[in-house]
Amino acid sequence: MLATVLVIVPAASPATGAEVADTLRTIVGPQPVAALESLSFQMQDKLHQFLFIISGDKPQISLANTNAVNLIKPTSPTTPTPRPPTPEPIIIQPTAAQTATPLPPTATPPPSSDVVSAPPQIGWQAYGPTVNGAPLMAQTMIMINPGQSYAGTALVRIDLSQLQLHVMAGNLEPAHPSGIAQAIPNLGMVPPQDYNNLVAAFNGGFKGIHGHYGMMMNEVTLLQPIDGLATIALYQDGSVRIGAWGSDILPSPDMVAFRQNCPPLITAGQFNPALFNNDRRAWGYSQNSDVTWRTGVGLSQDGRYLIYAVSNGTTVQDLANAFQQAGAYNAMQLDINEFYARFVTYQPDSTQSSGLIAERLLSQMTNVQSLYLTPSARDFFYLTLRQ
């Protein structure tokens, strides 16, 4: 009965489905609800496969802008290459020893390349606001798993030489000590002083109940970091790093913010062996083999390009595969489920009180024109022009 509710309600209304799941978590706890969600994900996948067939093989994901690119199918099947286990495991050990074949390093783009023309070329097209006609971001849509033909993965490549990444905690999540709101003004929303340079924003990670993943912003620690977890860290010089806390990412005086979520997907070009396990303790009580909406973020080897990914039907392994195709040298998962998948760009709009309007990346994303310009319960990232 509950599984039926969790499949029908999210399909009809993602917002209501998210609310129902949260209500059930307060009653029975996160682990039983995660088990029910795994069953509902299977049912939803079958439903989507059926809808795909009766719609004439039409993908159920589309870019919202009028210049949307076509879905690019893989030229050949790709098999994730696990990296070898290390003496200090990343949250969970692989079930058997696995030997990794080193992946070629991500090509460093020549000085003349831009966010659209830099390799790897997978159909990138200019996306979002420009500066003097030069694009700051690029987008594309690819198919990773032909077994989920209704699904695609939208990718956004972000030029960090032109844009500055920021992280903002929600006014409720992740859970934080009392008094944080006084230490961090405008908690849960983009600070108004950043409106003039605001370009884009996207969703953060899991709620604290799913793993107490560490977070710091403005040099204020909301939740303590946990060794081995995937971490995206921001520094005073504007640089960004992604890796495992305690090995790839270490505390330093110049770190201004970080956000953790689950084990890493890709580290130094290698897939994490934990991708091949279904230990709920490592993946926020969900199974990494569940087919559902997933989001994540990756970084090119030279640190210039941040890559955001969102899919309407993928496993964790497929998400890692998408990042590899997009040129990510390091990558991590963010939130899952349709309602929590958010990526918007901002355009001037005199009819809005903020003077801005949020425009969603995907037609299927919830259309909130004031997204992150008014207080949000969940954490998020946003991008501004570099000064």
C-alpha positions in Angstrom: 0.0 0.0 0.0 2.7 2.5 1.0 4.8 1.6 -2.0 1.8 2.2 -4.3 1.4 5.6 -2.7 5.1 6.4 -3.2 4.9 5.5 -6.9 1.6 7.1 -7.8 1.9 10.3 -5.8 5.4 11.3 -7.0 4.4 10.6 -10.6 1.4 12.9 -10.3 3.0 15.5 -8.1 6.7 15.5 -7.2 6.2 18.1 -4.5 3.4 16.1 -2.8 5.5 12.9 -3.2 8.5 14.5 -1.4 6.2 15.7 1.4 4.7 12.3 1.8 8.1 10.7 2.1 9.3 13.3 4.6 6.1 12.7 6.7 6.7 8.9 6.7 10.3 9.4 7.7 9.2 11.2 10.9 6.9 8.3 11.7 8.9 5.2 10.9 12.4 6.5 10.3 14.6 7.0 7.1 15.6 3.4 6.6 12.2 1.8 6.2 11.1 4.7 3.9 14.3 4.2 1.8 13.4 0.5 1.4 9.9 1.5 0.3 11.3 4.1 -2.1 13.6 1.5 -3.7 10.5 -0.5 -4.5 8.6 2.5 -5.7 11.6 3.4 -8.0 11.3 0.0 -9.6 7.6 0.5 -10.2 8.2 4.0 -11.5 10.8 2.7 -13.9 8.4 0.2 -15.3 5.8 2.9 -15.7 8.2 5.2 -17.5 9.2 2.3 -19.8 5.6 1.8 -20.7 4.9 5.5 -21.3 8.0 5.6 -23.5 6.6 2.9 -25.7 3.1 4.3 -26.0 4.4 7.8 -26.7 6.3 6.6 -29.8 9.7 6.3 -28.1 9.8 9.9 -26.9 12.3 10.7 -24.1 10.7 12.0 -20.9 13.3 14.7 -20.4 13.9 17.9 -22.3 15.9 21.1 -21.9 13.7 24.1 -21.3 15.3 26.6 -23.5 14.3 27.0 -27.1 17.7 26.1 -28.4 17.7 22.7 -26.7 20.2 20.2 -28.1 19.2 16.8 -29.3 19.7 13.7 -27.1 23.1 12.2 -27.9 23.3 8.5 -27.6 26.5 6.7 -26.7 28.5 5.4 -29.7 29.4 2.3 -27.8 28.5 0.8 -24.4 30.7 2.1 -21.6 31.8 0.0 -18.7 32.8 1.7 -15.5 36.4 1.1 -14.5 36.8 0.8 -10.8 39.8 2.2 -9.0 41.7 -0.2 -6.7 40.8 -0.3 -3.1 43.1 1.7 -0.8 44.3 0.9 2.7 41.8 3.5 4.0 38.4 2.5 2.5 36.0 5.1 1.3 33.0 4.3 3.6 32.5 0.8 2.3 34.8 -1.9 0.9 34.2 -3.6 -2.4 32.9 -7.2 -2.1 35.9 -8.5 -4.0 39.3 -7.3 -5.1 39.1 -5.2 -8.3 41.9 -4.2 -10.6 41.6 -0.8 -12.2 42.8 0.2 -15.6 44.0 3.8 -15.4 41.9 6.2 -17.3 43.5 8.8 -19.5 43.8 12.2 -17.8 41.3 14.8 -18.9 42.7 16.9 -21.6 43.7 20.4 -20.5 42.0 22.8 -22.9 44.3 25.1 -24.9 44.2 28.8 -23.9 42.1 29.7 -26.9 39.3 27.2 -26.0 36.1 28.3 -24.2 33.4 26.5 -22.3 31.7 25.4 -25.5 34.7 24.3 -27.6 36.9 22.7 -24.9 37.2 18.9 -25.0 35.7 16.5 -24.6 33.2 17.3 -27.3 29.8 15.7 -26.6 27.5 18.3 -28.2 28.1 21.3 -26.0 26.1 24.4 -26.8 26.2 27.8 -25.2 23.8 28.2 -22.2 22.7 31.0 -20.0 23.8 34.6 -19.7 26.9 35.8 -21.6 29.5 38.5 -21.0 30.4 40.5 -24.1 28.9 37.8 -26.2 31.1 35.1 -24.6 29.3 32.1 -23.0 29.9 31.3 -19.4 28.3 27.9 -19.4 27.5 25.1 -21.9 24.8 22.4 -21.9 24.2 19.1 -23.6 22.0 16.1 -23.2 23.3 12.5 -23.5 21.9 9.0 -23.0 24.0 6.7 -20.8 21.9 3.5 -20.5 19.9 2.2 -23.5 18.0 0.1 -21.0 16.4 3.3 -19.7 15.6 4.7 -23.1 13.1 7.2 -21.7 15.9 8.8 -19.7 18.7 11.3 -20.5 21.3 13.1 -18.5 21.5 16.8 -18.9 25.0 18.3 -18.3 26.0 21.9 -17.6 29.7 22.8 -18.0 30.6 25.9 -16.0 33.7 28.1 -16.6 35.2 28.8 -13.1 37.7 31.2 -14.6 34.6 33.5 -15.2 32.3 32.4 -12.5 32.6 32.1 -8.7 30.9 29.2 -6.8 29.2 29.8 -3.5 27.4 27.5 -1.1 24.4 28.4 1.0 22.8 26.4 3.8 19.0 26.1 3.9 17.1 27.6 6.8 16.3 24.0 7.9 18.7 21.7 6.2 21.3 20.5 6.8 20.4 20.5 10.5 22.6 23.0 12.3 23.1 24.4 15.8 20.9 27.2 17.0 22.3 30.7 16.5 23.7 29.9 13.0 21.1 32.3 11.5 22.7 35.1 13.4 26.2 34.2 12.2 25.0 33.8 8.6 22.8 36.6 7.3 20.2 35.7 4.6 20.3 32.0 5.5 18.6 30.0 2.9 18.7 32.5 0.1 21.1 34.3 -2.2 22.3 37.5 -0.4 20.8 40.6 -2.1 24.3 42.1 -2.5 25.0 39.3 -5.0 22.0 39.9 -7.2 23.8 42.2 -9.7 26.3 39.4 -10.5 24.0 36.4 -10.0 24.2 33.9 -13.0 22.9 30.5 -11.8 22.1 28.2 -8.9 21.6 24.5 -8.3 20.5 22.0 -5.6 22.7 20.8 -2.7 22.8 17.3 -1.1 20.9 15.0 1.2 19.3 16.0 4.5 21.2 15.6 7.7 19.0 12.6 8.7 20.5 10.6 5.8 24.1 10.7 7.0 24.9 13.9 8.9 27.1 15.0 6.0 29.5 17.8 7.0 29.0 21.4 5.8 30.8 24.7 6.3 30.0 28.1 4.8 31.5 31.5 5.4 34.1 29.7 7.6 31.3 28.6 10.0 30.9 24.9 10.5 27.3 23.7 10.5 28.1 19.9 10.7 31.5 18.4 11.3 33.1 16.6 8.3 33.3 12.8 8.1 36.4 11.1 6.8 36.1 9.3 3.4 33.0 11.2 2.3 32.9 13.0 -1.0 33.4 16.7 -0.4 33.3 19.8 -2.6 35.5 22.5 -1.0 35.7 26.2 -1.8 38.8 28.4 -1.1 39.6 32.0 -0.5 41.3 32.4 -4.0 38.1 31.2 -5.6 39.3 27.7 -6.5 37.2 24.6 -6.1 38.2 21.0 -5.2 36.3 17.7 -5.1 37.6 14.6 -3.3 37.4 12.4 -0.2 37.7 14.2 3.1 40.8 13.2 5.0 42.8 12.2 1.9 42.1 14.4 -1.1 40.5 17.2 0.9 42.1 18.3 4.2 41.3 21.2 6.6 43.2 24.4 5.7 43.1 28.0 6.8 42.2 29.2 3.3 39.1 26.9 3.1 35.9 29.0 3.3 33.2 26.4 2.7 32.6 22.7 2.0 29.7 20.3 1.5 29.8 16.5 1.8 27.5 13.9 0.3 27.9 10.1 0.1 31.1 8.4 -1.1 33.0 9.8 -4.2 31.8 8.8 -7.6 35.2 9.4 -9.4 38.5 10.2 -7.8 41.6 11.2 -9.9 39.9 9.7 -13.0 39.0 6.4 -11.4 35.6 5.0 -10.4 35.1 4.3 -6.8 34.7 0.5 -6.1 31.8 1.4 -3.7 29.7 2.1 -6.9 29.4 -1.7 -7.3 27.9 -2.2 -3.8 24.4 -1.6 -2.5 25.3 -0.7 1.1 22.5 1.6 2.2 24.7 3.0 5.0 26.9 4.6 2.4 24.3 6.1 0.0 21.9 7.9 2.3 19.8 4.7 2.9 19.0 4.5 -0.8 20.5 1.8 -3.1 23.0 3.0 -5.7 21.4 0.6 -8.2 18.0 2.3 -7.9 16.9 4.0 -11.1 15.6 7.4 -10.2 16.3 11.2 -10.7 19.8 11.9 -9.6 22.0 15.0 -9.5 25.7 15.5 -9.0 28.7 17.7 -9.6 32.1 17.1 -11.1 35.4 18.9 -11.8 37.8 18.8 -14.7 41.4 17.8 -14.0 42.7 21.4 -14.4 40.0 22.7 -12.1 38.6 25.1 -14.7 35.3 23.5 -15.4 32.6 22.6 -12.9 30.1 20.1 -14.3 26.6 19.7 -13.1 24.6 16.6 -14.0 20.9 15.7 -13.7 19.1 12.6 -15.0 15.5 11.6 -14.9 16.3 7.9 -14.5 19.8 6.6 -13.7 21.8 4.5 -11.2 24.8 5.9 -9.4 27.0 3.9 -11.7 25.4 5.5 -14.7 25.7 9.0 -13.1 29.5 8.4 -12.8 29.6 7.2 -16.4 28.0 10.5 -17.5 30.6 12.5 -15.6 33.4 10.5 -17.2 32.0 11.3 -20.7 31.8 15.0 -19.7 35.4 15.1 -18.7 35.1 15.0 -14.9 38.3 14.0 -13.1 36.6 14.0 -9.8 32.8 13.8 -9.1 30.2 13.3 -6.4 26.5 12.8 -6.1 24.2 15.5 -4.8 20.5 15.0 -4.1 18.0 12.5 -5.7 14.3 12.5 -6.5 12.6 14.8 -9.1 11.4 17.4 -6.7 14.9 18.1 -5.3 16.6 18.4 -8.7 17.0 22.1 -9.3 19.2 24.1 -11.7 18.2 27.6 -12.8 19.7 30.6 -14.5 18.7 34.2 -13.7 17.5 36.9 -16.0 16.5 40.5 -15.3 12.8 41.0 -14.8 11.3 44.2 -13.6 8.0 42.5 -12.6 9.8 40.6 -9.8 10.5 42.2 -6.4 14.1 41.0 -6.7 14.5 42.3 -10.2 15.4 38.8 -11.3 13.6 35.7 -12.5 14.8 32.1 -12.3 14.6 30.0 -15.5 14.8 26.2 -15.1 17.2 24.0 -17.0 14.7 21.2 -17.7 11.0 21.5 -18.6 10.4 18.7 -16.0 11.9 20.7 -13.1 9.6 22.5 -10.7 9.1 26.0 -12.1 9.8 28.4 -9.1 10.5 31.8 -10.6 11.8 33.1 -7.2 13.9 30.0 -6.5 16.7 30.7 -4.0 15.8 34.4 -4.1 13.4 33.7 -1.1 14.3 31.5 1.8 14.8 27.8 0.9 14.6 25.0 3.5 17.4 23.1 1.7 21.0 24.0 1.0 22.1 25.0 -2.5 25.0 26.4 -4.6 25.0 29.6 -6.6 27.3 31.2 -9.2 28.2 34.8 -9.6 30.5 36.7 -12.0 34.0 37.0 -10.9 35.0 40.5 -9.8 
